[in-house]
Amino acid sequence: TTDVRIEQFRYGNDPSLAALYFQYGRYLLISSSQPGTQAANLQGIWADQLFPAWDSKYTININAEMNYWPAEPTNLSELHEPLIQMIRELAEAGSVTAKTMYGAGGWVAHHNTDIWRITGPVDGAYWGMWPMGGVWLSQHLFDKYEFSGDTEYLRSVYPVMKGAAEFCLDVLQEHPETGWLVIVPSNSPENSPADHYQSSMSAGTTMDNQLVADIMQKTLKAAEILGIDEPLKERMETALAKLPPMQIGKHGQLQEWMYDWDNPNDKHRHVSHLYGMFPSNQITPLSTPELADAARTTLIHRGDPSTGWSVNWKINLWARLLDGNHVYDLIKEQIKLVGRDNGQGRGFGEAGGTYANMFDAHPPFQIDGNFGFTSGLAEMLMQSHDGAIHLIPALPDVWPAGKVTGLRARGGFEIVELIWEDHKVVKAVIKSRLGGNLRIRSANQLTAKGKFAEAQGENPNPFYQRPAVKQPLISPEASLKAFDLPEYYLYDIETSQGDTIILTAK
């Protein structure tokens, strides 16, 4: 039975249960985010209480965003629509909040919203005084375009993206000590430094800086794609040049705050400053290895056990670090039976994990962890964010052979079929729905028919341009470690719209 398989997963090898868990996340999104309905909230359509946990609303400092991480890569693009529509509606309400609270243009949302699209701070200031919820949500608008290449869609959401960027421009303040432009007042979601316990208010937190950089770069890129002569272009370019760089602290960690306040014993569930590694792509082992090592150190400090959604965020993060074995450790942490013990000694107590019906445990049930798992497993098998489509980038030793079909990559590419044996790609069938250069990264040599060659230089495909990332400031006390990665092979194949490319092991 399912509960027994969940209970025994961590002690054996049951890859088909991981595959079922992946598909279960897709099923939950299909069921709770149909076009024309409301976006999936904290419990999806399974909130059976009059007063459910956290009111079953939309927590937009991670949870609502996580719900939609699998939408594009696992071929459920139409299910993204309810979130996109919610963002459009938030932009309307949030323009009033931006003007009233901040005297700013554009629009703002804080850490929480609901079916009435509230955009002001709610709950205590410790959580609620974070004005970047709309900026994070707006990343989804451009991310959706990157998979489809639909310029009419992009044109329809451009004003919302621009509004989020305009709000940032109007509220950024020059830091008196550094001259950097920072968001203030704000916080690093739901956390505070040990030296200032329970005092979360801050300026220029790392996550805020990453979010501002992303929304401005994406808005500028969208304007270029659409041929819009954007009057805010010069202001955005000036602001980008004055944003703080990421910083590596004395413990070798990626700093969460502007100052080196991180505590290696901090086990907080939020790892907000790692937004830059996932879901963003500012930090990667191949392009920014120092920052990636600092992010790795932060994850080691935080540890693996946590709430369900936090474990699943870490699955995605370790996949981006290309460490399949650590990802699998986290999968075992997630697929463990929790719930009432009933005197049988079977449960792990009310902690992160999986209930007998496969719902994710925050605890209590919270659906974002299910969606985070589905996204994370997709990231293990295919990534398309760092200049190429990377095949089986984070495969654990326990999965030496397998097959996946139907994943989607940026630039309109569909992984029709991907087969691996002995931890090596043996066949990949990729359909090009937009045309353009197809760049493949693989740990084993491949071959294909047509205009196939070893890749040189930057990928000319505009969907695969890497973001501009400043050189980090590194503490002289920091000790950094190199990544032990395999030799990768890079290939370019010129494609036309509708082409199907078949790659095989050489």
Secondary structure, 3 states (H helix, E strand, C coil): CHHHHHHHHHHCCCHHHHHHHHHHHHHHHHHHCCCCCCCCCCCCCCCCCCCCHHHHCEECCCHHHHHCCCCCCCCCHHHHHHHHHHHHHHHHHHHHHHHHHHCCCCCCCCCEECCCCCCCCCCCHHHHCCCCHHHHHHHHHHHHHHHHCCHHHHHHHHHHHHHHHHHHHHHCEECCCCCCEECCCECCCCCCCHHHCCCCCECCCHHHHHHHHHHHHHHHHHHHHHCCCCCCHHHHHHHHHHCCCCEECCCCCECCCCCCCCCCCCCCCCCHHHHHCCCCCCCCCCCCHHHHHHHHHHHHHHCCCCCHHHHHHHHHHHHHCCCHHHHHHHHHHHCCECCCCCCCCCCCCCCCEECCCCCEECCCECCHHHHHHHHHHHHHHEECCCCCEEECCCCCCCCCCEEECCEEECCCEEEEEEEEECCEEEEEEEEECCCEEEEEEECCCEEECCCEEECCCCCCCHHHCCCCCCCCEECCCCCCCCCCCCCCEEEEEEECCCCEEEEEEC
